[in-house]
Amino acid sequence: MQGYELIALKFRRHLALCVIPFVAVFADVQRQESQASQAPVCWESAECGLNRRAVDNLSYVVDSMLLPLTVTKTSYPKHYANHFPGMISAIYGKLILSDSSGHMSFIEGDEFHETGLPPIPKQQVTVRDMKFNEQSNALFACFHYVDKLDGSHHTSIAQLILNRQKSISELQWAFVYDSNHHEVAADNCVLEVSDNSIYFLIGSLKDGPPQKPYAQDPDHSFGKSYVLDLASGKITLIGSGHRISLGMTKRRNGQIWFTENGERGGDKLSYLMPGQNHGWPVKIAGTRYFHFPPSTARTASSKGAEDQHSAFSEAIYNWLPSIAPSAIIELQGFHPQWDGDLLVGSLKAQSLYRVRLLANHHVHSIEQIHIGQRVRGIQQLGREIFLTTDEGVLVKLSADEARLHADSAMPDIPGGDALGLCVNCHSFTGAADVTSGFGPALNGVYGRGIASQNFAYFSSSLKKKTGLWDEANLTSYLLDPSAYAPGTTMKIGVKLAPEQVSRIVQVLKSLR
């Protein structure tokens, strides 16, 4: 018996040695959890959550008509492996990105940090737009989801109030709007928050029944724009006949402007006015895919079609051909040369469009600024503009004040004024793949393969040339372009003297 008692005693002592550390660890975990509950919420701290550094940076300059711009492209290809970062907003001076699944991150320097904000508690969520409103201290999301009970498709708007007195676990999404589309899924929705109202548009690429298209059916939410009063919950129909919109913004004058994607042409820029019918799919500014007729015959008879079409509202501006417009903002506090203008992104044209308006709604001019990637989201933060692209790249634009004060669009290098004749058709700055509507960018041309740049208008004779743009080839080409490459699209307009060509070639050597 004494042997058994000795064994039991040793066992109890061994068990105590095991339990004491376990209790200590458990108590330490409890202390950590208590401390964590008192720490700043995750979206306010760069210390919490998983972070990922940028893997590639590229900076260059681009000259717009009014401003020289510094462009920085930062690539995060592994951060959004499955969902490109489509939405961008700013919360208290911090950039917030969201992918289509609703995963949100904020940016500190060149790092992404998880926000820790709660996910939208629905099944099969696809977020289409997200905006933060400082007045209501809330983040708003417009998204689609599938009801797990009956498989029905919904478009919904949810509100997340960012109460600094609450921990992350206490923050909850509140649903302020829901539309049941039954068996048909919507393709997009956009929103804008103004004061105590949410303006939103539900878009669809689907026509619906020929006798009653979705966008023209008053009982269907597709192709409609609405305003929701947050205080009362009242929803008011604004317009109908929309196709699909990727951007909406409020101007300082109170107008709610939006972009809209057509088919073959007919991309729209306009603003919301009550009672408007924008025509889709009965009347369109472009043509249908794979067809040439300008509109779709959807009236019961040819008689009365003209009367029906006259009831449709015209857009403020139509892009022909299509550019696939996306996000839209009004610039304020960026730079006096641009402030008050609209900035519109584009997918197909891979560009920004700076739109100047007169009398609040007439388009004075539109300037295209090539970015070289599909621009999805736009956010101004102080004197910087940030773009998200479908390629998983964050683009930052800022005014190049030094070059602006120098008041010269010529290259700031010795002999740069020798390129005076070139400025009519070429830019001298930009990434190698940035193109011009008239001629390719000349930076880095020396030593580059002949006709190797991403430029659509090289002549066939120039494309057949082999070799590099070295001193001999550049000299021969500039002395007599047509003799060097018969049919070339470059027309200098004057005959250059050998000493002029020599100076130009020497300057081109230094354009790196």
N, C-alpha and C positions, 0 to 999 in steps of 0.2 A: 504493500500500500504506500509505503514511503516513496518508492520509485515512481509510482503514478502521480503522487502529490508533487514531487520535484519536477516532473515533466509538465504538469499543469501550471506550476508557478512560472517556469521558464516561458511557457506559451503566453501566459497573461502579460509578462513583462515585454515579450516580443510584440504582442498585439498593441500594447500601450505605446511602444516606440513607433509603430506604424500609424496609429490613430492620431497621436499628437501632431505630427507634420501635416496630416490630412486636414485636421481642424484648423491649423494655422493657415494653410493654403486657402481653405474655404473662407476664413475670416478675411484674408487678404483680398480675395475675389469680391467679397461683399463691400470692403472699403473702396476698391477700385470702381465698382458699380455705383456706389454712392457719390464718389468724386466725379464720375462721368456724367451723372445726372445733373451736376451743378456746373459742368463745363459749357462753353459756348456751343450753340447748335452747330451742326457740321457745316452748313453752308456759310457760316461766318468765320470759320477757322481753316487755315491751310494745313493744319496739323492732323486732321482726321481723314479717314478714308484712304483708299488706294490712289496713288498718284502715278502718272506716266509722263515722262519727259518727251518733248518733241524729238523727232529723229532726223529732221532735215529742215534747214532754213535757207531761203533764197530772197535776196533783196535787190531791187533795181529801181529805176526811175522811169516814169512815163509822163509825157507832156500832154496835158489836155489843152483845150483852147485858152482857158483862163488861168490854169494853175499847173505848175510842175508838181508831180506827185511822187512820193516815195512809196513803193509797194513792197511789202514783206509777206512771203508765203511760208507758212509753217505747217509741216506735214505730220499727221498723227495716224498713219495708216493702220496701226494695230489696235488703236484705242476703240474705234468703231468698226469692228470686224464684220458685223452683220447688218448694222443699220448706220447709214451715213448721218453725220450731224446736220440735220436739216434746219432746226430752229435755234435761234439765238436771241437772247434778251439780256437785260442788265438789271441786277437787283442791288440797290444801294452802291452803285459804282463798280460792281463785280459782273463780269461777263458770265452768263449762264448758257450752256449749250444743252440741248435735248435731242436725242435721237427719236426715231419714230416709235420705239417701244416705250418711251417715257423715261428712260434712264437719263438723269441730269448730272452735269458736271459744271464746276466753275473753273476759271483760269486764273492762276497766279503766275505771272511771268511767262515762262515757257512750259508750264506744267498744268495738266488736268488734275482736278481733285474731285472726288465724288462728293455730292452735296449732302447725301444722307436723307434727303427729302423723301417722304413716303411715296411709293408707286400708286398709280391710280387703281383702285380696287375693283377692276372689272376684268372679264375674260377677253383674250385676243384683242388687246388694246392697240390701236394705231393712232398715234398722236400726229395731228396735222398742223397745229399752230399753238403757240404759247406766248403769252404777253404778261409782263409784270406791271401792275398799276400801283404807284407809290401812294397815291391818295387813299386808296382802300387797303394798302399794305397787303396786297394779295396777288398771287400768281394764278392766271387763268389759262386753262387748256381746252382746246377744241379737239375732239378725238372721235374715233369710231370704235365700236366694240360689238361682240356677238353675245347675245343672251344665251347662257349655257342651258337654260331650261327648255326653250323652244327653238333655238337656233336663229332667232330673228336678228337683223342687222340694225344698229342704232347709231345715230350721231348725237353726241352729248357735249355739254360744257360743264366743267367743274372748276371750283374755286378753292384755293388753298391759302388761308390767311396765315401769314408768317408772324406769329405772335412771339416776340423775343422773350416773353416771360414763361414760355412753355418749352419743354424739351422736344426733341424730334419725335419721340414716340407718342407725344400728345397731339401732334399736328395731324389733321384729317382733311381729306378732300370733301367738299360739299357740292352736291350736284344741283345746278341751277337750271339746267335745260336738258330735255331728252326727246328725241324724235325716233319713232319706230318705223323703219323702212320695210319691215317684214322680210321678204326673201331677197330683196335687192340691196346691195351694198353701195353706199355713197363712195365717191372717189376723192373728195377733198372737202375741207372746211377751213375758213380763215376767220379771224376775229380782231376787233379793236375795242379797247376799253376807254371810255370817256366819261369822266365824272362818275355818275352812278348808273351808267348804261353800258351794255355790251352790244356792239354791232357785230353781226356775223352773217356769213354766206355759206350755204351748203351747195357744193358743186357736184356735178355728175357728167361723165362722158357718155352716159347712156341716154338715148332718145326717148325710150318708152314706146307705148302704143302709138301707131301712126295717127289714129283719130284723136288722141289726147296725150301729147308728149308730156313727160314728167314736168319739165320746166314751165309748161303752160297750164298744168293742172292745178287749180287752186286748192285741191285737197291733198296735194303731194308736196313735201318739203324740199325735194330736189329742185335746184335752179332758183332758189328763193333767197332773198336777203331780209334780215329781221333786225329789230332792236329789242333788247330785253332790259326792262327796268329792274334793277337789283332790289330796290326797296319794296316794290309791290309784287314782283314776279311776273308782271304783265309783259306779254310778247306781242309786238306789232309788226305786221308784214310791211316791208318797205318796197321791194321790187321783185319782179319775176323775170323769167326768160334768160337767166344766167346759164353759162356753161360750166366752167371750172375756174376758180380764182386761186392764186397762190400768194396774194399779198393784199393787205388792207392797212391804211394808216389814217390818222386824224391830223388835218392841217390846223395851224393856229387860228384860222378863221372859222373853225368848226366843221368844215366839210370833211366827209369820210370818203377818201379816194381808194380805188381798188384797181387791180389788174385782172385781166381775164384772158384765158387762152382759147383761141379759135382752132380751126383745123388748118387748111391750107390758106393762111392769111386770116385776117379778122381778129388778131390779138388786140385787146382793148385796153384803153386807159380812160377811166371815167370816175365819177363820184356819185354817191347814192342820193337819190331824190325820191320822196314818197310817190307811189303810183306809177313808177316807170316800169315798162315791159321792154327788156333788152332784146327780145326777138328769138332767142335760141329755142328750138332748132328751126323755126319757121323762116326767119330772115337772118342772114349772116352776112358779114362784110366780105369774107373771103369765099372759098369754095369748099365743098365737101371733099374728104379724102377720096382719091381715085376718080374724081369727077371734075368737070369743068363748069357746069351750071352754077350761077352765083348763089342760089338758095334752094332750099328743099321744098318741093310741092307738097304741102301738108294741109291745104285748105280743101274743103268739101268740093268746091268747084272753082273754076277760074274766075267766075263772077264773084265779086266781093273780096278777092284776094288783095287787090290794090288798096281797098279800104282797110283791110286788116293790117297790111304792112304799114300803112300810114300811122297806125296807132303805136308803132314801136319807136322806142327812143334811140337816138343816135349816140354813139360814144363820143367823148371829147376828142379821142384820137384812135385811129386804127393802124396797126403795123401790117404792111404788106411788103414783102413776104413776112411770114411768122418769125418771131424771135423767141417765142415761149417765155413771156415775162413772168417774173416770180415775185420776190419781196419788193416792197415799196416803203420809203420813208420820206419825210420832209426834213431837210437839213436846217438846223438852227444852232449857231454857235460853233460851226465847223470852221468856216472862213468867210469873210465878207463877200468874196467873189462868188461863192456858191450858196450862201445862206438864203433860205426861202425857196430854193429849187427842190424839185422832187428827184429822188434817186431810185431808179428801177433796175432790178437785176434781171438777168435772162439766162435761160438754160441753153437753148439752141444756139444763140449767138455768142455765148460765153463772154458776155460783156456787161458793163454798167451803162445805163442811159441816164444822162442828166437832163431833166426836163425843166425848162423855164416857162412859167405861165405869166400871162397878162390878164389883168382884170379878174383875177382869181380862178378863171376857168378856160381861158383861151391859150392854146399852146403857141408860144412864141418861137421856141427852137428846141431841138433835141440833139444832144451830142452823145455819140457812142464812144465808150472808153473800153478798149479790149482788155480782158483779164486773162483769157486763155483757159478758163475752166467754167463749168456749169455753176453759176451763182444761184444759191438756194435761199440764203438768209442774209439780211442786212441789219446792222445795229450801229448807231452812232454812240460813242462814248467820249464826250468832250470834243477835243480837236482830232479825234481819230475815228475812222470808219472801219468796221469789221465785217467780213463776209464769210459765210460758210459755203462750201462747195460740195458737189456730189462726189468729188474725188477724195473727201476726207481731209481737206486742206483749209486752214484758217488764214484768210487774207486780211492784212491790215494796210489801210491807206492813210497817209497824212500829207499835208502840204509841205513841199520842199521850200522852206522860207528863204534859205540862202540863195537858191537859184532865182527865186521870185524877186528878191531885193536886187540881185544883179541885173535883172530886167533883160535877160538874154536867153533865147531859146537855142542858141548855138552851143555846141560842146565847149565846156569850160577847160579847154586844153590849148596849148600853143598852136596857132594857125587854124583854130576852129572856124574862123570867119571865111576860110577858103571854101567851106561847104555851103555857101550862101545859095547857090543854084540848086543844091540837093534838097533844101528844106521844103521846096514846093511839094515834093512827093514822098519824102522819106523822113522817118524819125531817126534820131541818133542814139536813143536809149531804149531800154526795155529788155526783157528776157529774150533768149534766142527764138522762142516760138511765138513771140508777140508779132502780129501782122498789122499791116496798114492797108487801108482801102485802095491806096495808089501804088505803094512800093514797099518792099520788105525793110525792116529796121536795119540800119547800117552798123550797129555795134557788133563787133566780132566778125565782120564780113571778111577781113583780111585773114587768110589761112583757112577759110571755110570752103567746103565743097561748092562748086558752081551750081546754082539753082537747087541747093540742098535745103534751104530754109522752108519753114512751113508758110508758104505763100501761094495763093491760088492762081496767080495770073502770070506765071513764068511762061514765056513763049516756048513752043515745041523745039525751036532751034537752040534755045539756051539750055533746055533740059537735056539735049543730046550731047552737050559739051561735057568733057571729062576733066578731071584735075581740080585744082584749088584756085581760089582768088588770090593769086600772088601778085607781085609787082608787075610782071610782064602781062598777065591776063587783064588786070585792072587797067593798065595803061592802054592796051589795045582796045578794050571795050569803051573806055571813056573818050578816046580820040575819035572813034567812029563806031558807035553802037550797031548800026545796021550792017556794016561790013563784017563786024565780028560775029554777030548773030542775026542773020536776015530774018525780018519779021518780029524783032524784039519789041516788047511793049514799052521799053524805056525811050522816051523822047526828050532830049535835053533842050532842044529849041534853039541852041546856038552851037557854033563850032568852037570847041575849047582849044586853046593854044597848048603846045607841049609843056610849057612852064606851068600853066594852070593845072593841067592833069597831074604833073609831078607833085605839086603842092597838095592836091586832093588825096593822092595815093599815100603820101607821107602821113597825112592826118588820119586816114582810114586805118593805117597800121596801128595807131595809138588808141583806137576806139575799141577797148576791150570790156 
